Amino acid sequence: MNFPRALSVLAVMASLAACTAAGSEAPERQRQAAATSSAEPTAPATPEREPYTIAFGGDVHFEGFLRSRLDNPRTALGPISSVLRKADLAMINLETAITTGGTPAPGKQYTFRAPASALTALKAAGVDVASMANNHGMDYMETGLADSLAAIKKSRFPIVGIGRDDDQAFKPFRKTVNGNRVAIIGATQVLDSEFINAWTAAPGKGGLASAKDEPRLIKAVRQARKNSDTVIVHLHWGTEMQKCPNPAQLSLAPKLVKAGADVVVGGHAHILLGAGYLGKAYVSYGLGNFVFYNSNPATTGRTGVLTLTINGRKILKDQWTPATIQNGVPVPMTGAARKQAVADWKALRSCTELDARP
């Protein structure tokens, strides 16, 4: 017997057996790997933030002859709706109680109310969220408040600045837009002195979010800052017919920015006030009337839409679309009149202590 040749043959046979065994184990390892992969899925990647736009209009009610505009919800705000719809988010101040009942606030010269269809009209006209924290949000007192809260709940239309208690009133509207976690808080710095206690939301008591309680508002901003990319505070503030911000506005804006607000915007004065940058944050002191039954073309009839382009905490751009109130609704301006109106709006910044750029 040739031992070297026999040993060689045995070595070849052993090698083939090892390869066969290894080949039979490979599919098993693949099956095990697949099972492990399916049992432990990887978390989806966090979407990358991209810039988004948010458009702001001023004060809206549906009182007097404006009530009939609710008959056609999509056009309730007039031609300005096309500007609102172009933005990723759009917001206005709803300066009215949502009720058909209740008792008018005693002693008030002007009281506003509208049926629940007002919320349907806002949504149809391109508005995504509104604030009711203003000096007309409880014009029909406790009954009007209860009706308003019921209408908001039924419609599922986002409203800030009002609630069954202070926690709900200060609760922000939240939405993720292009990967940006946006939080919007509503509050009012304007309340008639005789109604401050009755209208202010508190623990266990319904009402409006009051900016007069600065610590409570600042607390809400700080809480929103913890889990938001952009924090916006919508305020009812200012002095009627005064074109420059009052001391209360000039005092509150920096406090809110320090607490974490990226945008502070609002109105009340019935006329336009200036806007610009406070450090890296953006502040607008007055958006004027928007859908309003009484206006003067030279003053209270001047309005428009402020559109901000934002990425996270960076306010990349501001754009003013000027309009005039005609038959109660904003009509965008064109041509030379539009160009002049934009220049006039920018000039309002001169008394605000704000900058044109961050």
Helices and strands as residue ranges (DSSP letters): H 3-39, E 52-60, G 64-71, G 73-75, G 78-80, H 81-86, E 89-94, E 97-98, E 113-114, H 117-124, E 129-131, H 141-155, E 159-160, E 162-163, H 166-169, E 173-177, E 180-188, G 193-195, H 196-199, E 207-208, H 214-226, E 230-236, H 247-259, E 263-267, E 275-278, E 281-284, E 289-291, E 302-311, E 314-326, E 329-332, H 335-347, G 348-351
